[in-house]
Amino acid sequence: MPPPTHGAEYERLCDFRNKKKDWSQWGPYLAERQWGTIREDYSDDGETWDYFTHDQARSRAYRWGEDGLLGFCDKRCRLCFAVVLWNAKDSILKERLFGLTGNEGNHGEDVKEQYFYLDSTPTHSYMKSLYKYPQQAFPYKQLVEENKRRTKENGEFEILDTEIFDNNEYFDVFVEYAKKDADDILIRITIENRANKAANIHLLPTLFFRNSWSWKANHDDIDTRPKIERRDGENILRLEHEKLGLYAFDINSLDDDNDDQLPEILFTENETNFKKLYDSENESAYVKDAFHEYLIDGKKDAVNPTCQGTKTALHYKFNVEVWDDEDGFYYDQVKYANGDVKHLKGKLLVRSFVGLIPLLAVSVIESQRMDMLPGFKKRFQHFLRHNNNGPRQHILEKESTKNKNGLTYLLTIPNEEQLRRILKYLLDENEFLSEYGLRSLSKYHEKHPFTFSFDGEDEQEVLYVPAESLCGMYGGNSNWRGPIWLCINYLLVEALERYHRYYGDSWKVECPTRSGQMMTLLEVSREITRRLTKLFLRDDQGRRPCHGDDHRFQKDPHWRDLLLFHEYFHGDSGQGLGASHQTGWTALIIRHIEDMAKLRIENGHR
């Protein structure tokens, strides 16, 4: 592709050519592999591949360069950034690419990884790359031994020939770099789980200075050792180098603006671990492979507690979201006492109100209304400016239909695509949508119960139960097992009305699912309301579904107009069940009846 002739990148190239700004100062210059190269060969026999091995690389300081995963550094490789990963299965952290040396491969040296460079501008003002990280233990030994067994007449044994990527049990790790200015760089790391089950991953964005101080020859021409430090009360790392100058690296919290959710910040020195490699005394109390020892071996004293060094990492541990992208639904997670989190996921998944409740967290804010609350407006706009990931992705905005110069904001958990996918379940009469409202558990589980067991205990079963509970758990309470529960129905109707305020009349879904009938979200909310009111209203035969088959409540004039506020209602027949005077939430039906009455009047009916 030829260089641009106009636009922002063209201006950057002109500034660089005219020496106004050095856009080449930072770029993808960090080597994929520094170990096993002639650059680091000080051997007497010239056996480059054997002198500095992959196994030594995590513990031994380089002299003439550095390496890292999808990394970034200045053009003299003094200050480096790289991504470090750990799937909690490998015996080492994934800091660099693995491959075979010339002596190990049946056709010479060869990298045994899956990584891709996806995009870059000429000035490296934007770059994007991808690494595919297995969720199971990386097959280091298998790759070495199988290639060693093969002859030159055989094909090479590649990582794709192993079973490590079977069942899509891997993470796609995307790394993006964007420069606002020649020395102002944003880094975004996106991790996507491609498997159909939950998996944990540790992410350690790592900054380190190349070791140029441990050698007799001062080839970087500096008198003082560079330093990375975090001072008390600061959410930045200070990076100081005699030639590069002073830089700051922002520390992003797990919850963006919530400082209580900051990652664990680890410090060490980029110094050789002589004790491990050569059984001699270390020159530094903290060494290059400290993060391996800290995370994998549990040696808490391996890192520097004074928050300074020449190598640092921000330790994030992520659990997969409860949203399941394959099914388009939110599922339960089980959190164990040791902190592990696992989905309730096997051949089947439990579709319950739990997966619909994320829809309830929704609010619509008009900028015109926000103008009346200057303190809130200031904090809200600050949040928007400083949170491009995490919670920020749950805030949508568009031009206001009420004020031509204003904006309408939607605060929501599901995005537009996720909302459409969830509504397919919610409005499916074979799932949640009953003739009398929304079931608390999908009718799908009537014929497809979900079974599971924990820690060798007896197998448990989650079955659609439209009426009273079939077990004594929680006192035999059945609200969550299939019946129609007024409180959650009420909140879902209210949420759909709010979504409609943002998406408007042009945004429609099929209701019921597979009916071919398209409705706005306001119309959907009214349809659910209509079904709920049918619980208490007489049908064409004069029956109230809430009274079930009791002939007194259905026919006897001394009974038929006496209504009860049952705790919950049969998911298929609408019969009232449980406590009979549960006005605490069942009285909410009054609002629905009132709304239907108003709608009839608006439509000319009385």
C-alpha positions as CSV (number, residue, x, y, z in Angstrom):
1,M,0.0,0.0,0.0
2,P,1.5,3.4,-1.0
3,P,1.9,6.0,1.8
4,P,-1.1,8.4,2.3
5,T,-1.2,11.7,0.5
6,H,-3.7,13.5,2.8
7,G,-5.3,13.1,6.2
8,A,-3.9,12.8,9.7
9,E,-1.4,10.1,8.9
10,Y,0.0,12.1,6.0
11,E,0.4,15.1,8.4
12,R,2.3,12.8,10.9
13,L,4.6,11.6,8.1
14,C,5.3,15.3,7.1
15,D,6.1,16.2,10.7
16,F,8.4,13.3,10.9
17,R,10.2,14.1,7.7
18,N,10.5,17.7,8.7
19,K,11.9,16.7,12.1
20,K,9.0,18.4,13.9
21,K,8.0,15.3,15.8
22,D,9.7,11.9,16.1
23,W,6.8,9.6,15.4
24,S,9.3,6.7,15.0
25,Q,10.4,7.0,18.6
26,W,8.0,4.2,19.7
27,G,7.0,1.2,17.6
28,P,6.9,-2.6,17.3
29,Y,10.6,-2.9,17.7
30,L,10.6,-5.4,20.5
31,A,12.0,-8.7,19.3
32,E,9.8,-11.8,19.2
33,R,12.8,-13.8,20.3
34,Q,16.1,-12.7,21.8
35,W,17.0,-16.1,23.2
36,G,18.9,-18.5,21.0
37,T,20.2,-15.7,18.7
38,I,23.7,-14.7,17.7
39,R,23.0,-11.4,19.3
40,E,23.2,-13.0,22.8
41,D,26.0,-15.5,22.0
42,Y,29.1,-15.2,24.1
43,S,30.0,-18.9,23.8
44,D,33.5,-20.1,23.1
45,D,32.3,-22.8,20.7
46,G,29.8,-20.7,18.7
47,E,26.9,-23.0,19.6
48,T,24.4,-20.1,19.5
49,W,21.3,-22.1,19.9
50,D,22.5,-24.0,22.9
51,Y,24.1,-21.0,24.7
52,F,21.0,-19.1,25.6
53,T,17.8,-21.3,25.7
54,H,14.1,-20.6,25.9
55,D,14.1,-22.2,29.4
56,Q,16.8,-19.7,30.5
57,A,15.1,-16.7,29.0
58,R,12.7,-16.0,31.9
59,S,15.6,-16.0,34.4
60,R,18.5,-14.6,32.5
61,A,19.0,-10.9,31.6
62,Y,19.7,-10.1,28.0
63,R,22.4,-7.6,27.0
64,W,21.8,-6.5,23.5
65,G,18.1,-6.6,23.2
66,E,14.8,-7.8,24.7
67,D,11.8,-9.8,23.7
68,G,8.2,-10.0,24.6
69,L,4.7,-11.0,23.4
70,L,3.1,-8.5,21.0
71,G,5.4,-5.9,22.4
72,F,6.3,-2.2,22.0
73,C,9.5,-0.2,22.8
74,D,11.5,2.8,21.9
75,K,13.7,2.5,18.9
76,R,16.8,1.7,21.0
77,C,15.0,-0.9,23.0
78,R,15.6,0.8,26.4
79,L,12.0,0.9,27.7
80,C,9.8,-2.0,26.7
81,F,6.2,-3.0,27.1
82,A,4.8,-6.5,26.5
83,V,1.8,-8.7,27.4
84,V,2.3,-11.5,29.8
85,L,-0.4,-14.2,30.2
86,W,-1.1,-17.2,32.4
87,N,-3.9,-19.7,32.1
88,A,-3.2,-21.2,35.5
89,K,-2.3,-24.5,33.8
90,D,1.2,-23.7,32.4
91,S,4.2,-24.2,34.6
92,I,5.6,-20.9,33.4
93,L,4.1,-17.5,32.4
94,K,3.6,-16.9,28.7
95,E,6.1,-14.0,28.3
96,R,7.5,-14.7,24.9
97,L,7.0,-16.9,21.8
98,F,8.2,-20.5,21.9
99,G,9.8,-22.4,19.1
100,L,12.5,-24.9,18.3
101,T,16.1,-24.1,17.7
102,G,18.1,-25.2,14.7
103,N,19.2,-28.3,16.7
104,E,15.7,-29.2,17.8
105,G,13.6,-28.9,14.6
106,N,13.8,-31.6,12.0
107,H,14.0,-28.8,9.4
108,G,15.8,-26.3,11.6
109,E,14.5,-23.5,13.8
110,D,10.8,-22.8,13.8
111,V,8.3,-20.9,15.9
112,K,5.5,-23.0,17.3
113,E,2.8,-20.4,18.1
114,Q,-0.2,-18.8,16.5
115,Y,0.1,-15.0,16.3
116,F,-0.8,-12.4,13.7
117,Y,0.0,-8.8,12.9
118,L,-3.4,-7.3,11.8
119,D,-2.8,-3.6,11.2
120,S,-0.3,-0.7,11.4
121,T,0.1,2.7,10.0
122,P,3.5,3.9,8.6
123,T,4.2,6.0,11.8
124,H,2.9,3.2,14.0
125,S,0.2,5.7,15.2
126,Y,-2.1,2.7,15.3
127,M,-1.2,-1.0,15.5
128,K,-3.1,-4.2,16.2
129,S,-2.0,-7.7,16.7
130,L,-3.4,-11.0,17.9
131,Y,-2.1,-14.0,19.9
132,K,-4.0,-17.2,20.3
133,Y,-3.4,-18.5,23.8
134,P,-4.4,-22.1,24.7
135,Q,-6.5,-22.6,27.8
136,Q,-4.9,-26.0,28.6
137,A,-1.2,-26.5,29.4
138,F,0.9,-25.4,26.4
139,P,2.5,-28.5,24.7
140,Y,6.1,-27.4,25.1
141,K,7.4,-31.0,25.7
142,Q,5.2,-32.6,23.0
143,L,6.5,-30.1,20.4
144,V,10.1,-30.7,21.2
145,E,9.9,-34.5,21.5
146,E,7.8,-35.1,18.4
147,N,9.9,-32.9,16.2
148,K,13.1,-34.5,17.6
149,R,11.6,-38.0,16.6
150,R,11.0,-36.9,13.0
151,T,13.5,-37.0,10.3
152,K,14.2,-34.5,7.5
153,E,12.0,-36.7,5.2
154,N,9.0,-36.1,7.5
155,G,6.9,-33.0,7.7
156,E,7.2,-30.7,10.7
157,F,5.0,-31.2,13.8
158,E,3.2,-27.9,14.3
159,I,1.2,-26.6,17.2
160,L,-2.0,-27.0,15.1
161,D,-1.1,-30.7,14.9
162,T,-1.6,-31.0,18.6
163,E,-5.0,-31.1,20.2
164,I,-4.4,-27.8,22.1
165,F,-6.9,-25.8,20.0
166,D,-9.6,-28.5,19.8
167,N,-13.0,-27.5,21.1
168,N,-11.9,-23.9,20.6
169,E,-10.4,-23.9,24.1
170,Y,-8.2,-20.9,23.6
171,F,-8.3,-17.1,24.2
172,D,-7.9,-14.6,21.4
173,V,-5.7,-11.8,22.9
174,F,-5.9,-8.6,20.8
175,V,-3.4,-5.8,21.6
176,E,-3.8,-2.4,20.1
177,Y,-1.5,0.7,20.3
178,A,-2.7,4.2,19.4
179,K,-0.7,7.4,19.6
180,K,-2.4,10.6,20.4
181,D,1.0,12.3,20.0
182,A,4.5,11.0,19.4
183,D,5.0,10.4,23.1
184,D,1.3,9.8,24.2
185,I,0.3,6.2,23.7
186,L,-2.9,4.3,24.5
187,I,-2.7,0.6,24.9
188,R,-5.9,-1.6,24.7
189,I,-5.9,-5.3,25.4
190,T,-9.0,-7.3,24.6
191,I,-9.3,-11.0,25.6
192,E,-12.1,-13.1,24.1
193,N,-12.8,-16.7,25.2
194,R,-13.5,-18.8,22.2
195,A,-14.5,-21.9,24.2
196,N,-18.1,-22.8,25.1
197,K,-17.3,-22.9,28.8
198,A,-15.9,-20.5,31.4
199,A,-12.1,-20.1,31.8
200,N,-9.9,-17.9,34.0
201,I,-6.9,-16.0,32.7
202,H,-4.3,-13.9,34.4
203,L,-3.2,-10.8,32.4
204,L,0.1,-9.0,33.3
205,P,0.8,-5.9,31.2
206,T,4.5,-5.6,31.9
207,L,7.0,-2.6,31.7
208,F,10.7,-3.2,31.9
209,F,14.0,-1.5,31.1
210,R,16.6,-3.4,29.2
211,N,19.5,-4.3,31.4
212,S,22.4,-2.1,30.3
213,W,23.9,-1.6,33.7
214,S,25.2,-5.0,34.6
215,W,28.0,-5.0,32.0
216,K,31.4,-3.5,32.1
217,A,30.9,-1.6,28.8
218,N,28.3,1.2,29.3
219,H,26.9,0.9,25.9
220,D,23.8,3.0,26.7
221,D,26.1,5.8,28.0
222,I,24.2,6.4,31.2
223,D,25.5,7.0,34.7
224,T,22.4,6.1,36.7
225,R,20.2,3.0,36.7
226,P,16.7,3.6,35.3
227,K,13.8,3.2,37.7
228,I,10.1,2.4,37.7
229,E,8.2,3.4,40.9
230,R,4.8,4.0,42.3
231,R,4.5,6.7,44.9
232,D,1.9,6.6,47.7
233,G,-1.5,7.7,46.6
234,E,-0.7,7.8,42.9
235,N,-2.4,5.7,40.3
236,I,0.5,6.1,37.9
237,L,3.9,4.5,37.5
238,R,6.8,6.9,37.1
239,L,9.3,5.7,34.5
240,E,12.7,7.5,34.7
241,H,15.6,7.0,32.3
242,E,18.6,9.3,32.0
243,K,18.4,9.5,28.2
244,L,14.6,8.9,27.6
245,G,13.5,11.3,30.4
246,L,10.5,10.9,32.6
247,Y,7.3,9.1,31.5
248,A,4.1,8.2,33.3
249,F,2.1,5.0,32.9
250,D,-1.6,5.1,34.0
251,I,-2.8,2.2,36.1
252,N,-6.3,1.2,35.1
253,S,-8.5,-0.3,37.7
254,L,-10.6,-3.4,37.3
255,D,-13.7,-1.2,37.4
256,D,-12.2,1.7,35.6
257,D,-13.0,4.7,38.0
258,N,-13.1,2.6,41.1
259,D,-9.7,2.9,42.8
260,D,-10.6,0.1,45.2
261,Q,-10.4,-2.3,42.2
262,L,-6.8,-1.5,41.2
263,P,-4.8,-4.5,39.9
264,E,-2.0,-6.0,42.0
265,I,1.2,-4.1,41.1
266,L,4.3,-6.2,41.2
267,F,7.9,-4.9,41.1
268,T,11.3,-6.6,40.6
269,E,14.6,-6.0,38.9
270,N,15.6,-7.1,35.4
271,E,18.5,-9.0,36.8
272,T,19.8,-12.6,36.2
273,N,18.7,-15.2,38.7
274,F,22.2,-16.6,39.3
275,K,21.0,-18.8,42.2
276,K,18.6,-20.6,39.9
277,L,20.8,-20.9,36.8
278,Y,24.3,-21.3,38.3
279,D,23.8,-21.9,42.0
280,S,25.7,-18.8,42.9
281,E,24.8,-15.7,44.9
282,N,22.3,-13.3,43.3
283,E,23.6,-9.7,42.7
284,S,20.1,-8.5,43.5
285,A,17.5,-9.5,46.0
286,Y,14.9,-9.3,43.3
287,V,15.4,-11.0,39.9
288,K,14.0,-11.3,36.4
289,D,11.8,-14.3,37.0
290,A,10.2,-13.0,40.2
291,F,6.7,-12.9,38.8
292,H,6.9,-16.6,37.9
293,E,8.0,-17.4,41.5
294,Y,5.3,-15.1,42.9
295,L,2.3,-16.3,40.9
296,I,3.1,-19.9,40.1
297,D,5.3,-20.9,43.1
298,G,3.6,-18.7,45.6
299,K,6.7,-17.1,46.9
300,K,5.3,-13.8,48.1
301,D,8.8,-12.4,49.0
302,A,10.0,-12.7,45.4
303,V,8.7,-9.2,44.5
304,N,9.9,-5.9,45.9
305,P,7.4,-4.5,48.5
306,T,8.9,-1.0,48.2
307,C,7.1,-0.5,44.8
308,Q,10.2,0.2,42.7
309,G,12.4,-1.6,40.4
310,T,13.4,-1.9,36.7
311,K,10.6,-4.3,35.8
312,T,6.9,-4.1,36.9
313,A,3.6,-5.8,36.0
314,L,0.0,-5.0,36.7
315,H,-1.7,-8.3,37.7
316,Y,-5.3,-8.7,36.5
317,K,-7.3,-11.9,37.0
318,F,-10.4,-12.1,34.8
319,N,-13.4,-14.4,34.9
320,V,-15.5,-14.9,31.8
321,E,-18.6,-12.8,31.7
322,V,-21.9,-14.6,32.6
323,W,-23.1,-13.5,29.1
324,D,-22.8,-16.5,26.8
325,D,-22.2,-15.3,23.2
326,E,-23.0,-18.6,21.6
327,D,-26.5,-18.8,23.1
328,G,-27.1,-15.1,23.5
329,F,-28.1,-15.3,27.2
330,Y,-26.8,-14.6,30.7
331,Y,-26.1,-17.7,32.8
332,D,-25.5,-18.5,36.4
333,Q,-22.0,-18.8,37.7
334,V,-20.8,-20.9,40.7
335,K,-18.2,-19.2,42.9
336,Y,-16.3,-21.6,45.2
337,A,-14.8,-20.8,48.5
338,N,-11.3,-20.7,47.0
339,G,-12.3,-18.0,44.6
340,D,-12.7,-20.1,41.5
341,V,-15.7,-19.2,39.3
342,K,-17.3,-21.7,37.0
343,H,-20.4,-21.6,34.8
344,L,-23.2,-24.0,35.4
345,K,-22.5,-25.2,31.9
346,G,-22.6,-28.7,30.5
347,K,-24.7,-30.1,27.7
348,L,-27.6,-27.8,28.7
349,L,-27.7,-24.4,30.4
350,V,-30.2,-23.0,32.9
351,R,-32.4,-20.3,31.4
352,S,-34.1,-18.5,34.3
353,F,-35.0,-15.0,35.5
354,V,-31.3,-14.7,36.4
355,G,-30.6,-14.3,32.7
356,L,-33.2,-11.6,32.3
357,I,-32.5,-9.6,35.4
358,P,-29.5,-7.8,33.7
359,L,-32.2,-6.1,31.5
360,L,-33.5,-4.4,34.7
361,A,-30.4,-2.2,35.1
362,V,-31.4,0.4,32.6
363,S,-31.9,4.2,32.7
364,V,-32.5,6.9,30.1
365,I,-31.0,10.3,30.7
366,E,-31.7,13.4,28.6
367,S,-28.8,16.0,28.5
368,Q,-31.4,18.7,29.0
369,R,-32.4,17.2,32.3
370,M,-28.7,16.8,33.1
371,D,-28.2,20.5,32.7
372,M,-30.4,21.0,35.7
373,L,-27.9,18.9,37.8
374,P,-24.5,20.6,37.2
375,G,-22.6,18.4,39.8
376,F,-23.9,15.2,38.3
377,K,-23.3,16.5,34.8
378,K,-19.7,17.2,35.6
379,R,-19.0,13.8,37.1
380,F,-20.9,12.1,34.3
381,Q,-18.9,13.8,31.6
382,H,-15.7,13.1,33.4
383,F,-16.6,9.5,33.5
384,L,-17.3,9.5,29.7
385,R,-14.0,11.1,29.0
386,H,-11.9,8.8,31.1
387,N,-13.6,5.4,30.6
388,N,-13.3,4.1,27.1
389,N,-13.5,0.5,28.2
390,G,-15.2,-1.4,31.0
391,P,-18.4,0.4,32.2
392,R,-18.2,2.9,29.3
393,Q,-19.3,0.3,26.9
394,H,-22.6,0.2,28.8
395,I,-23.5,3.8,28.0
396,L,-25.0,4.5,24.5
397,E,-25.8,7.9,23.2
398,K,-27.7,9.5,20.3
399,E,-29.2,12.8,19.3
400,S,-32.2,13.7,21.4
401,T,-35.7,13.7,19.8
402,K,-36.8,16.2,22.5
403,N,-34.1,18.8,22.1
404,K,-32.4,19.2,18.8
405,N,-29.1,20.4,20.4
406,G,-29.2,17.7,23.1
407,L,-28.3,14.0,23.6
408,T,-30.1,11.0,25.0
409,Y,-28.0,8.6,27.0
410,L,-28.9,4.9,27.6
411,L,-27.3,3.3,30.6
412,T,-27.6,-0.5,30.1
413,I,-25.9,-3.8,30.7
414,P,-26.8,-5.5,27.4
415,N,-25.9,-3.8,24.1
416,E,-28.3,-3.6,21.2
417,E,-27.4,-7.0,19.8
418,Q,-27.5,-8.7,23.1
419,L,-30.9,-7.2,23.9
420,R,-32.3,-8.5,20.6
421,R,-31.0,-12.0,21.4
422,I,-32.3,-12.1,24.9
423,L,-35.7,-10.9,23.8
424,K,-36.0,-13.9,21.5
425,Y,-36.0,-16.1,24.6
426,L,-38.2,-13.8,26.7
427,L,-40.9,-13.6,24.0
428,D,-40.8,-17.3,23.1
429,E,-44.0,-19.1,24.2
430,N,-41.9,-22.3,24.5
431,E,-39.5,-20.5,26.8
432,F,-40.5,-17.6,29.1
433,L,-43.7,-16.1,27.6
434,S,-46.8,-17.7,29.1
435,E,-50.4,-16.8,28.3
436,Y,-50.4,-15.1,31.7
437,G,-47.1,-13.3,31.8
438,L,-43.4,-14.3,32.1
439,R,-42.3,-17.6,33.6
440,S,-39.4,-17.5,36.1
441,L,-37.8,-20.6,34.5
442,S,-37.9,-21.5,30.8
443,K,-40.5,-24.1,29.8
444,Y,-37.6,-25.5,27.7
445,H,-36.4,-27.3,30.8
446,E,-39.7,-29.2,31.1
447,K,-38.4,-31.7,28.6
448,H,-34.7,-30.8,28.9
449,P,-33.9,-30.7,32.6
450,F,-30.4,-29.5,33.5
451,T,-28.4,-31.9,35.6
452,F,-25.2,-31.3,37.5
453,S,-23.2,-32.4,40.5
454,F,-20.5,-30.8,42.7
455,D,-17.5,-32.4,44.2
456,G,-18.8,-36.0,43.9
457,E,-22.2,-35.2,45.5
458,D,-25.4,-36.8,44.3
459,E,-26.6,-35.4,40.9
460,Q,-29.0,-32.4,41.1
461,E,-31.7,-31.5,38.6
462,V,-33.1,-28.2,37.5
463,L,-36.6,-28.9,36.0
464,Y,-39.3,-26.5,34.9
465,V,-41.9,-26.6,37.7
466,P,-44.9,-24.3,36.9
467,A,-46.6,-24.8,40.2
468,E,-45.5,-25.8,43.8
469,S,-41.9,-26.8,44.3
470,L,-41.0,-30.5,44.1
471,C,-38.3,-30.2,46.7
472,G,-38.0,-28.7,50.2
473,M,-35.1,-26.3,49.4
474,Y,-35.6,-22.8,50.8
475,G,-38.7,-24.0,52.6
476,G,-40.3,-25.3,49.4
477,N,-40.3,-21.9,47.8
478,S,-41.1,-22.2,44.1
479,N,-40.9,-18.6,42.8
480,W,-37.7,-19.2,40.8
481,R,-38.6,-22.6,39.4
482,G,-41.2,-21.8,36.7
483,P,-44.2,-19.9,38.0
484,I,-45.2,-16.4,37.1
485,W,-43.8,-14.0,39.7
486,L,-45.4,-10.5,39.7
487,C,-42.4,-8.5,41.0
488,I,-39.9,-9.5,38.3
489,N,-42.6,-9.2,35.7
490,Y,-43.4,-5.7,36.8
491,L,-39.7,-4.7,36.7
492,L,-39.3,-6.2,33.2
493,V,-42.3,-4.3,31.9
494,E,-40.9,-1.1,33.3
495,A,-37.4,-1.9,31.8
496,L,-38.9,-2.5,28.3
497,E,-40.7,0.9,28.5
498,R,-37.3,2.6,29.3
499,Y,-35.6,0.8,26.4
500,H,-38.3,2.1,24.1
501,R,-37.7,5.6,25.2
502,Y,-34.2,5.3,23.8
503,Y,-34.6,3.0,20.8
504,G,-38.0,4.5,19.7
505,D,-40.7,3.3,17.3
506,S,-38.4,2.1,14.5
507,W,-36.8,-0.5,16.8
508,K,-39.0,-3.6,16.6
509,V,-38.8,-7.3,17.6
510,E,-40.9,-10.3,16.8
511,C,-43.6,-10.9,19.5
512,P,-44.2,-13.7,20.1
513,T,-41.0,-15.2,18.7
514,R,-41.7,-16.9,15.4
515,S,-45.1,-15.3,15.0
516,G,-44.1,-12.9,12.2
517,Q,-45.7,-10.1,14.2
518,M,-43.3,-7.1,14.8
519,M,-43.7,-4.8,17.8
520,T,-42.0,-1.9,19.3
521,L,-40.7,-2.4,22.8
522,L,-43.6,-0.3,24.2
523,E,-46.0,-2.6,22.4
524,V,-44.1,-5.6,23.8
525,S,-44.4,-4.2,27.3
526,R,-48.2,-3.7,26.8
527,E,-48.5,-7.2,25.5
528,I,-46.9,-8.7,28.6
529,T,-49.1,-6.4,30.7
530,R,-52.2,-7.6,28.9
531,R,-51.3,-11.2,29.6
532,L,-50.6,-10.4,33.3
533,T,-54.0,-8.8,33.8
534,K,-55.7,-11.9,32.3
535,L,-54.7,-13.6,35.6
536,F,-57.5,-11.7,37.4
537,L,-60.0,-10.8,34.7
538,R,-62.8,-13.1,33.6
539,D,-62.4,-14.8,30.3
540,D,-65.2,-15.5,27.7
541,Q,-66.5,-18.3,29.9
542,G,-66.6,-16.0,33.0
543,R,-63.6,-17.8,34.6
544,R,-60.7,-16.0,36.4
545,P,-57.5,-18.0,35.8
546,C,-56.2,-17.1,39.2
547,H,-59.0,-19.1,40.8
548,G,-58.1,-22.3,39.1
549,D,-60.8,-25.0,39.1
550,D,-62.4,-24.1,42.4
551,H,-66.1,-23.9,41.5
552,R,-67.0,-21.7,44.4
553,F,-64.5,-18.9,43.3
554,Q,-65.6,-19.4,39.7
555,K,-69.4,-19.7,40.0
556,D,-70.7,-19.0,43.5
557,P,-71.9,-15.3,43.8
558,H,-70.7,-15.2,47.4
559,W,-67.2,-16.2,46.3
560,R,-66.6,-15.2,42.7
561,D,-65.7,-11.6,43.3
562,L,-63.4,-12.2,46.2
563,L,-59.8,-11.8,44.9
564,L,-56.6,-13.0,46.5
565,F,-53.1,-11.7,46.0
566,H,-51.3,-15.0,45.6
567,E,-47.5,-15.3,46.0
568,Y,-47.1,-16.7,42.5
569,F,-49.1,-18.2,39.7
570,H,-49.0,-21.4,37.7
571,G,-46.7,-20.9,34.7
572,D,-49.2,-22.5,32.3
573,S,-52.7,-22.2,33.7
574,G,-52.4,-19.0,35.7
575,Q,-53.8,-20.5,38.9
576,G,-52.8,-18.6,42.1
577,L,-50.5,-20.5,44.4
578,G,-48.4,-20.1,47.5
579,A,-49.3,-17.5,50.2
580,S,-52.7,-16.0,49.4
581,H,-52.3,-12.5,50.8
582,Q,-48.9,-11.6,49.3
583,T,-49.8,-8.0,48.7
584,G,-46.2,-7.1,49.1
585,W,-45.6,-7.6,45.4
586,T,-48.7,-9.1,43.8
587,A,-50.6,-5.9,44.4
588,L,-48.5,-4.5,41.6
589,I,-51.1,-6.0,39.3
590,I,-53.2,-2.9,40.1
591,R,-50.8,-0.7,38.1
592,H,-51.0,-3.1,35.1
593,I,-54.8,-3.1,35.2
594,E,-54.9,0.7,35.4
595,D,-52.5,0.9,32.4
596,M,-54.7,-1.4,30.4
597,A,-57.8,0.6,31.3
598,K,-56.1,3.9,30.2
599,L,-55.0,2.3,27.0
600,R,-58.6,1.2,26.3
601,I,-59.8,4.7,26.8
602,E,-57.1,6.1,24.5
603,N,-58.2,3.7,21.8
604,G,-61.9,4.7,22.2
605,H,-63.0,1.8,24.3
606,R,-64.7,1.9,27.7
